Protein backbone atom coordinates (compact mmCIF):
# COMPACT_ATOMS: atom_id res chain seq x y z
CA UNK A 1 0.00 0.00 0.00
CA UNK A 2 2.82 2.41 0.88
CA UNK A 3 4.44 1.85 -2.51
CA UNK A 4 1.09 2.46 -4.24
CA UNK A 5 0.58 5.73 -2.37
CA UNK A 6 4.11 6.88 -3.16
CA UNK A 7 3.55 6.17 -6.83
CA UNK A 8 0.52 8.46 -6.75
CA UNK A 9 1.95 11.26 -4.65
CA UNK A 10 5.57 11.46 -5.84
CA UNK A 11 4.84 13.07 -9.24
CA UNK A 12 2.66 15.73 -7.61
CA UNK A 13 5.23 16.42 -4.91
CA UNK A 14 7.75 17.11 -7.67
CA UNK A 15 5.30 19.08 -9.81
CA UNK A 16 4.57 21.62 -7.11
CA UNK A 17 7.84 21.38 -5.13
CA UNK A 18 5.94 20.16 -2.09
CA UNK A 19 7.72 19.14 1.10
CA UNK A 20 6.15 16.10 2.82
CA UNK A 21 4.97 16.98 6.32
CA UNK A 22 3.63 13.58 7.33
CA UNK A 23 2.79 10.20 5.81
CA UNK A 24 0.32 9.80 2.97
CA UNK A 25 -2.91 7.96 3.71
CA UNK A 26 -5.87 6.68 1.74
CA UNK A 27 -9.60 7.17 2.20
CA UNK A 28 -12.30 5.37 0.17
CA UNK A 29 -12.26 8.22 -2.34
CA UNK A 30 -8.84 9.90 -2.27
CA UNK A 31 -5.21 9.88 -1.22
CA UNK A 32 -4.00 12.67 1.04
CA UNK A 33 -0.63 13.77 2.33
CA UNK A 34 0.22 16.64 4.67
CA UNK A 35 2.72 18.88 2.93
CA UNK A 36 4.29 22.30 3.01
CA UNK A 37 3.58 24.50 -0.01
CA UNK A 38 6.08 27.35 -0.02
CA UNK A 39 6.36 26.91 3.76
CA UNK A 40 2.57 27.03 4.07
CA UNK A 41 0.80 24.05 5.79
CA UNK A 42 -1.30 22.26 3.18
CA UNK A 43 -2.68 18.92 2.05
CA UNK A 44 -1.98 17.24 -1.25
CA UNK A 45 -5.25 15.53 -2.21
CA UNK A 46 -5.59 13.18 -5.17
CA UNK A 47 -9.09 11.98 -6.03
CA UNK A 48 -9.39 8.26 -6.77
CA UNK A 49 -13.11 8.22 -7.66
CA UNK A 50 -15.05 10.42 -10.08
CA UNK A 51 -17.33 11.97 -7.44
CA UNK A 52 -14.35 13.17 -5.42
CA UNK A 53 -12.81 14.69 -8.54
CA UNK A 54 -15.96 16.74 -9.10
CA UNK A 55 -15.81 17.84 -5.46
CA UNK A 56 -12.31 19.07 -6.17
CA UNK A 57 -13.56 21.15 -9.07
CA UNK A 58 -16.19 22.63 -6.76
CA UNK A 59 -13.43 23.62 -4.32
CA UNK A 60 -11.57 25.37 -7.14
CA UNK A 61 -14.81 27.08 -8.22
CA UNK A 62 -15.49 28.44 -4.72
CA UNK A 63 -12.00 29.97 -4.75
CA UNK A 64 -11.67 30.21 -0.97
CA UNK A 65 -15.04 31.90 -0.48
CA UNK A 66 -16.38 29.85 2.40
CA UNK A 67 -14.14 26.91 1.52
CA UNK A 68 -10.50 26.05 2.13
CA UNK A 69 -8.29 27.86 -0.41
CA UNK A 70 -6.95 25.78 -3.28
CA UNK A 71 -3.27 26.64 -3.64
CA UNK A 72 -2.64 24.57 -6.77
CA UNK A 73 -4.63 22.16 -8.91
CA UNK A 74 -4.23 19.96 -11.95
CA UNK A 75 -6.70 17.31 -13.06
CA UNK A 76 -7.72 15.15 -10.11
CA UNK A 77 -5.06 16.60 -7.78
CA UNK A 78 -5.30 19.62 -5.48
CA UNK A 79 -3.14 21.35 -2.94
CA UNK A 80 -5.44 22.65 -0.21
CA UNK A 81 -4.55 24.98 2.61
CA UNK A 82 -4.47 23.05 5.88
CA UNK A 83 -6.55 24.13 8.86
CA UNK A 84 -4.30 25.09 11.78
CA UNK A 85 -6.79 26.61 14.24
CA UNK A 86 -7.67 24.74 17.41
CA UNK A 87 -11.45 25.26 17.18
CA UNK A 88 -13.57 22.11 16.86
CA UNK A 89 -17.28 22.28 16.05
CA UNK A 90 -17.95 18.73 17.22
CA UNK A 91 -16.42 19.55 20.59
CA UNK A 92 -18.46 22.74 20.78
CA UNK A 93 -21.69 20.86 20.02
CA UNK A 94 -21.02 18.41 22.84
CA UNK A 95 -20.40 21.19 25.34
CA UNK A 96 -24.01 22.02 26.19
CA UNK A 97 -26.86 23.73 24.36
CA UNK A 98 -25.11 27.10 24.01
CA UNK A 99 -22.07 25.51 22.37
CA UNK A 100 -24.32 23.41 20.14
CA UNK A 101 -26.21 26.55 19.08
CA UNK A 102 -22.97 28.36 18.28
CA UNK A 103 -21.66 25.43 16.23
CA UNK A 104 -24.90 25.28 14.25
CA UNK A 105 -24.75 29.01 13.53
CA UNK A 106 -21.16 28.67 12.26
CA UNK A 107 -22.21 25.81 9.99
CA UNK A 108 -25.11 27.88 8.67
CA UNK A 109 -22.96 30.93 8.01
CA UNK A 110 -20.41 28.82 6.17
CA UNK A 111 -23.06 27.17 4.00
CA UNK A 112 -24.60 30.55 3.19
CA UNK A 113 -21.20 31.86 2.05
CA UNK A 114 -20.83 28.88 -0.26
CA UNK A 115 -24.35 29.30 -1.63
CA UNK A 116 -23.70 32.96 -2.43
CA UNK A 117 -20.96 32.18 -4.96
CA UNK A 118 -22.53 32.59 -8.40
CA UNK A 119 -20.16 34.69 -10.47
CA UNK A 120 -18.78 32.12 -12.91
CA UNK A 121 -19.89 29.19 -15.07
CA UNK A 122 -20.79 26.15 -12.98
CA UNK A 123 -18.18 23.43 -12.56
CA UNK A 124 -18.56 20.33 -14.72
CA UNK A 125 -20.11 17.17 -13.32
CA UNK A 126 -22.73 18.55 -10.95
CA UNK A 127 -25.74 16.38 -10.15
CA UNK A 128 -29.19 17.85 -9.52
CA UNK A 129 -31.03 16.96 -6.33
CA UNK A 130 -33.71 14.94 -8.16
CA UNK A 131 -30.96 12.57 -9.33
CA UNK A 132 -29.28 12.66 -5.91
CA UNK A 133 -32.52 11.38 -4.35
CA UNK A 134 -32.96 8.61 -6.93
CA UNK A 135 -32.04 5.81 -4.50
CA UNK A 136 -34.56 7.00 -1.92
CA UNK A 137 -37.32 6.95 -4.52
CA UNK A 138 -36.34 3.40 -5.51
CA UNK A 139 -36.03 2.25 -1.90
CA UNK A 140 -39.45 3.65 -1.03
CA UNK A 141 -41.03 1.67 -3.87
CA UNK A 142 -39.25 -1.50 -2.82
CA UNK A 143 -39.97 -1.10 0.91
CA UNK A 144 -43.14 1.00 1.22
CA UNK A 145 -44.04 -0.31 4.68
CA UNK A 146 -40.55 -0.23 6.24
CA UNK A 147 -40.32 1.57 9.58
CA UNK A 148 -44.00 2.39 9.56
CA UNK A 149 -43.93 3.76 6.02
CA UNK A 150 -41.02 6.09 6.78
CA UNK A 151 -39.32 5.77 3.39
CA UNK A 152 -42.56 6.28 1.51
CA UNK A 153 -43.22 9.47 3.45
CA UNK A 154 -39.62 10.69 3.11
CA UNK A 155 -39.72 10.11 -0.65
CA UNK A 156 -43.06 11.87 -1.03
CA UNK A 157 -41.76 14.81 1.02
CA UNK A 158 -38.60 15.00 -1.09
CA UNK A 159 -40.65 15.04 -4.29
CA UNK A 160 -42.76 17.91 -2.96
CA UNK A 161 -39.70 19.95 -1.97
CA UNK A 162 -37.95 19.29 -5.26
CA UNK A 163 -41.03 20.33 -7.21
CA UNK A 164 -40.95 23.79 -5.62
CA UNK A 165 -37.31 24.70 -4.92
CA UNK A 166 -36.59 27.84 -2.94
CA UNK A 167 -33.60 28.44 -5.19
CA UNK A 168 -30.81 26.62 -7.01
CA UNK A 169 -27.22 26.87 -5.81
CA UNK A 170 -24.07 24.81 -5.80
CA UNK A 171 -24.47 22.82 -2.61
CA UNK A 172 -21.82 21.44 -0.32
CA UNK A 173 -23.81 18.24 0.03
CA UNK A 174 -22.27 17.08 3.31
CA UNK A 175 -22.37 19.96 5.79
CA UNK A 176 -21.45 18.67 9.22
CA UNK A 177 -19.18 19.44 12.15
CA UNK A 178 -16.18 17.60 10.71
CA UNK A 179 -16.33 19.30 7.32
CA UNK A 180 -16.09 22.91 8.52
CA UNK A 181 -12.72 23.62 10.09
CA UNK A 182 -10.98 26.41 11.96
CA UNK A 183 -8.56 28.21 9.63
CA UNK A 184 -7.43 30.69 12.25
CA UNK A 185 -7.49 34.27 10.99
CA UNK A 186 -9.36 33.13 7.85
CA UNK A 187 -12.26 31.87 9.96
CA UNK A 188 -14.32 28.69 9.54
CA UNK A 189 -14.08 27.13 6.07
CA UNK A 190 -15.53 24.04 4.43
CA UNK A 191 -13.79 21.00 2.99
CA UNK A 192 -14.92 17.83 1.18
CA UNK A 193 -17.96 18.91 -0.85
CA UNK A 194 -20.02 16.53 -2.94
CA UNK A 195 -21.22 17.31 -6.46
CA UNK A 196 -24.77 18.52 -5.87
CA UNK A 197 -26.82 21.41 -7.20
CA UNK A 198 -30.26 22.51 -6.02
CA UNK A 199 -32.39 23.91 -3.20
CA UNK A 200 -30.22 25.51 -0.49
CA UNK A 201 -32.38 24.04 2.29
CA UNK A 202 -30.93 20.61 1.59
CA UNK A 203 -27.52 21.66 2.91
CA UNK A 204 -28.75 22.36 6.45
CA UNK A 205 -30.51 19.07 7.20
CA UNK A 206 -27.37 17.01 7.82
CA UNK A 207 -26.41 19.32 10.70
CA UNK A 208 -29.32 17.84 12.65
CA UNK A 209 -27.91 14.31 12.38
CA UNK A 210 -24.47 15.35 13.66
CA UNK A 211 -21.95 15.36 15.25
CA UNK A 212 -22.79 12.17 17.19
CA UNK A 213 -25.81 10.03 17.93
CA UNK A 214 -26.01 11.11 21.61
CA UNK A 215 -26.00 14.79 20.60
CA UNK A 216 -28.42 14.36 17.69
CA UNK A 217 -30.89 12.35 19.77
CA UNK A 218 -30.71 14.38 22.98
CA UNK A 219 -34.21 15.32 24.20
CA UNK A 220 -35.33 18.59 22.63
CA UNK A 221 -32.21 18.91 20.51
CA UNK A 222 -33.93 18.58 17.15
CA UNK A 223 -36.54 21.20 17.97
CA UNK A 224 -33.92 23.61 19.30
CA UNK A 225 -31.51 23.29 16.39
CA UNK A 226 -34.27 23.51 13.78
CA UNK A 227 -35.17 26.86 15.36
CA UNK A 228 -31.51 27.96 15.28
CA UNK A 229 -31.20 27.01 11.60
CA UNK A 230 -34.50 28.68 10.74
CA UNK A 231 -33.24 31.95 12.20
CA UNK A 232 -29.64 31.72 10.96
CA UNK A 233 -30.45 30.56 7.42
CA UNK A 234 -33.82 32.22 6.94
CA UNK A 235 -35.65 28.95 6.31
CA UNK A 236 -39.20 28.34 7.51
CA UNK A 237 -39.25 25.90 10.44
CA UNK A 238 -41.74 23.52 8.82
CA UNK A 239 -39.76 23.49 5.58
CA UNK A 240 -36.58 22.73 7.51
CA UNK A 241 -38.28 19.78 9.20
CA UNK A 242 -39.41 18.52 5.81
CA UNK A 243 -35.87 18.72 4.48
CA UNK A 244 -34.71 16.87 7.59
CA UNK A 245 -37.23 14.10 6.93
CA UNK A 246 -36.17 13.87 3.28
CA UNK A 247 -32.43 13.91 4.05
CA UNK A 248 -32.75 11.35 6.85
CA UNK A 249 -34.66 9.09 4.49
CA UNK A 250 -31.97 9.37 1.84
CA UNK A 251 -29.09 8.81 4.26
CA UNK A 252 -30.85 5.90 5.96
CA UNK A 253 -31.68 4.18 2.70
CA UNK A 254 -28.06 4.52 1.54
CA UNK A 255 -26.98 2.68 4.66
CA UNK A 256 -29.62 -0.02 4.37
CA UNK A 257 -28.85 -0.59 0.69
CA UNK A 258 -25.20 -1.04 1.69
CA UNK A 259 -26.16 -3.68 4.24
CA UNK A 260 -25.70 -1.39 7.25
CA UNK A 261 -28.03 -0.40 10.05
CA UNK A 262 -29.45 3.11 9.45
CA UNK A 263 -28.81 3.89 13.11
CA UNK A 264 -29.55 7.26 14.60
CA UNK A 265 -30.17 8.99 11.26
CA UNK A 266 -33.40 7.04 10.95
CA UNK A 267 -34.35 8.10 14.48
CA UNK A 268 -33.78 11.77 13.61
CA UNK A 269 -36.00 11.33 10.57
CA UNK A 270 -38.75 9.71 12.63
CA UNK A 271 -38.59 12.57 15.13
CA UNK A 272 -38.86 15.10 12.30
CA UNK A 273 -41.90 13.22 11.02
CA UNK A 274 -43.52 13.36 14.44
CA UNK A 275 -42.83 17.11 14.79
CA UNK A 276 -44.48 17.72 11.44
PyMOL commands that set and color helices and strands:
alter all, ss='L'
color gray80, all
select helices_A, chain A and resi 2-15+50-62+89-93+96-115+129-132+134-142+146-163+184-186+202-209+213-216+221-233+237-257+263-275
alter helices_A, ss='H'
color red, helices_A
select strands_A, chain A and resi 19-26+30-37+40-47+70-74+77-81+127-128+169-170+180-182+188-190+196-198
alter strands_A, ss='S'
color yellow, strands_A
deselect
rebuild
show_as cartoon
